[in-house]
Structure formats: C-alpha cells, structure tokens
Amino acid sequence: MAFHWAAIPRFIPQLLAGAQLTLLITLVAMLIGIVIGVAMAAGRVSRFRLLRMLAGLYVEFVRNTPALLQIFILFFGMPSLGLRMSATTAGSIALGLNAGAYLAEIFRAGLAGVPPGSREAAVALAFNRLQTLVYITAPLAMRAAWPAFCNLFISILLASSLLSAISVYELTGITNDISTKTFLTFEVYSVAALFYVALNVGVSLLLALAGRLLFPPQSR
C-alpha cells in the first residue's frame, strides 16, 4: 500500500483552523466549568442540606453519564423544548457542564485539604469570614487543586473531539472531512494525532508556567 504524504501539506491550513477551534472550545468549556464548579463545590460544603443534595445530584448525574450523550441532549434534545443552538455552542456548553461536575469535586477536595491550623491562624489575626476565604482558604485550596485542574483541562481538550459527532469542524471534524474527501485516511489521521500531541504539550507547558507564577516554590 502506497502512502501519499506529499499531498498532506495543502491541508495544513485547514488542520490549523481546526486546532484553533479546538482550543477556543476548550477555553470556553473550562470557563463555564469553573463557574459551575465553584457554585457546585460551595453547594457540596454548604450548611444547608438541600443545597448539598442538589449539588450532589448534579455531580453524580454528570459523572455517571457519557459526555457524548450530554452533547446529544443539548444539541438534539433541547430544540424539542424550543431552544436551538449552533453545534459549536451546544458542544461547548455540554463540555462546560461536564467539566463543572469534575471541577466541583476538585475544588471540594482542595477546600478539604486546607489545614485547620490555617483557619485558626486567620481567627488569631481577627480575619472575618470573607478575609479568611480570600487570603487564606482560597489560595491554599487552589494550590492543592491545581494539578487536578491541569489534568482536567487536557481531558476536556481531548474530549472536544466528540463534537465531531455533531458536525463541529474542530480538529477531529476537519480531519474526518479531509479523510472522506481524499481517502488519505492514514496520512491525515496521523498528522492530526501529531497536532493533538503538540496542543497537549503546549497547553501543559503553559499551565505549568502559570502554576509556577501563581504558586512560586518559595511560598510553599
């Protein structure tokens, strides 16, 4: 079987456009996920039983259903309720809702990992609850949660490939389209895999740099 690698360069601009959309979808999904994750984490540790129960139900439902099914519900199911969205919008929101459930547990674990002595020190310094949250609890919880947050970011980036199932032309969607039209299946999917590796390595390095800036080693 002959491979036709010489034909691949002309598709690089399309793959780059797909990679750009993949990054954009990931960023939007993570922003949505952060908002939901903070709200659900607060609900999970709330003094009110109803809030704990509702947050718990959301987290368990999302974590125990496939991400692809969640995407289908938003894109194919919501029009039945009169809410129509573009494939990119529906997919980004679905991934954001999915990320929110996992971030809720990541943030909750971060809060649980704050040493009791830190809160006692805040009391000794006469900090009120808001000051304790802003200056003591949140920074320590963010430090503890950062590695898991970074891992989830990469997972959502890879999960964005699921949006090709609803005809979103992110990296996998573009790759599928090129493969269907040219039959350069092995070649184009191999190059797409290299694109994903490059994206993941680049994002990982940026997140590692952000972690060093936010949580410098000397402050540990």
HUZISUL-V117924 format. One record per residue. PHI is phi in whole degrees, -180 to 180 (NA if undefined). NEAR is the number of other C-alpha atoms within 10 Angstrom. Layout:
phi=[PHI | PHI]
near=[NEAR | NEAR]
This chain:
phi=[NA | -93 | -102 | -123 | -67 | -64 | -82 | -69 | -52 | -70 | -98 | -58 | -57 | -66 | -66 | -64 | -63 | -65 | -65 | -63 | -67 | -58 | -65 | -63 | -60 | -62 | -64 | -63 | -62 | -69 | -64 | -62 | -62 | -63 | -61 | -67 | -62 | -63 | -64 | -71 | -64 | -63 | -66 | -67 | -106 | -67 | -76 | -92 | -62 | -62 | -64 | -61 | -67 | -64 | -64 | -64 | -63 | -62 | -61 | -68 | -62 | -67 | -73 | -109 | -128 | -65 | -61 | -64 | -64 | -63 | -63 | -64 | -61 | -71 | -83 | -96 | -87 | -64 | -57 | -65 | -97 | 88 | -113 | -108 | -135 | -67 | -61 | -66 | -65 | -61 | -65 | -64 | -66 | -61 | -66 | -66 | -64 | -66 | -63 | -59 | -66 | -72 | -66 | -58 | -72 | -65 | -67 | -63 | -64 | -63 | -64 | -67 | -84 | -71 | -61 | -57 | -62 | -67 | -69 | -64 | -65 | -64 | -63 | -64 | -88 | 65 | -75 | -81 | -63 | -67 | -62 | -63 | -66 | -72 | -97 | -119 | -67 | -60 | -60 | -68 | -67 | -64 | -62 | -67 | -87 | -58 | -58 | -67 | -61 | -63 | -62 | -67 | -57 | -65 | -63 | -69 | -59 | -70 | -68 | -61 | -63 | -63 | -69 | -63 | -69 | -113 | 66 | -88 | -91 | -79 | -59 | -68 | -62 | -63 | -61 | -59 | -65 | -64 | -62 | -64 | -83 | -114 | 64 | -89 | -61 | -62 | -63 | -72 | -71 | -65 | -67 | -61 | -61 | -65 | -61 | -64 | -60 | -63 | -61 | -65 | -64 | -62 | -65 | -62 | -65 | -65 | -67 | -64 | -64 | -61 | -63 | -70 | -73 | -76 | -129 | -60 | -56 | -70 | -91 | -76]
near=[3 | 4 | 10 | 11 | 12 | 8 | 13 | 13 | 12 | 9 | 13 | 14 | 10 | 17 | 24 | 16 | 14 | 22 | 22 | 15 | 18 | 27 | 19 | 15 | 24 | 23 | 17 | 16 | 26 | 27 | 16 | 20 | 24 | 22 | 15 | 21 | 28 | 19 | 16 | 27 | 26 | 18 | 21 | 22 | 15 | 14 | 10 | 10 | 12 | 12 | 16 | 17 | 14 | 14 | 22 | 18 | 13 | 16 | 24 | 13 | 12 | 17 | 15 | 8 | 11 | 11 | 21 | 17 | 11 | 20 | 24 | 18 | 14 | 19 | 23 | 16 | 14 | 14 | 12 | 9 | 7 | 8 | 11 | 15 | 15 | 11 | 21 | 19 | 16 | 23 | 28 | 24 | 24 | 25 | 27 | 25 | 26 | 28 | 28 | 29 | 26 | 24 | 28 | 27 | 20 | 24 | 26 | 21 | 16 | 22 | 21 | 14 | 15 | 19 | 12 | 10 | 9 | 14 | 17 | 13 | 13 | 18 | 13 | 9 | 10 | 11 | 16 | 10 | 12 | 10 | 13 | 19 | 16 | 11 | 12 | 17 | 23 | 17 | 17 | 20 | 21 | 19 | 17 | 19 | 20 | 20 | 15 | 16 | 21 | 16 | 12 | 17 | 22 | 17 | 14 | 22 | 22 | 17 | 15 | 25 | 16 | 19 | 27 | 20 | 15 | 18 | 15 | 23 | 24 | 27 | 27 | 26 | 22 | 23 | 24 | 19 | 15 | 19 | 16 | 11 | 9 | 10 | 12 | 17 | 15 | 13 | 16 | 25 | 16 | 11 | 17 | 22 | 14 | 12 | 17 | 17 | 12 | 13 | 19 | 17 | 13 | 12 | 17 | 16 | 12 | 13 | 19 | 15 | 13 | 13 | 17 | 11 | 10 | 14 | 16 | 11 | 9 | 5 | 6 | 7]
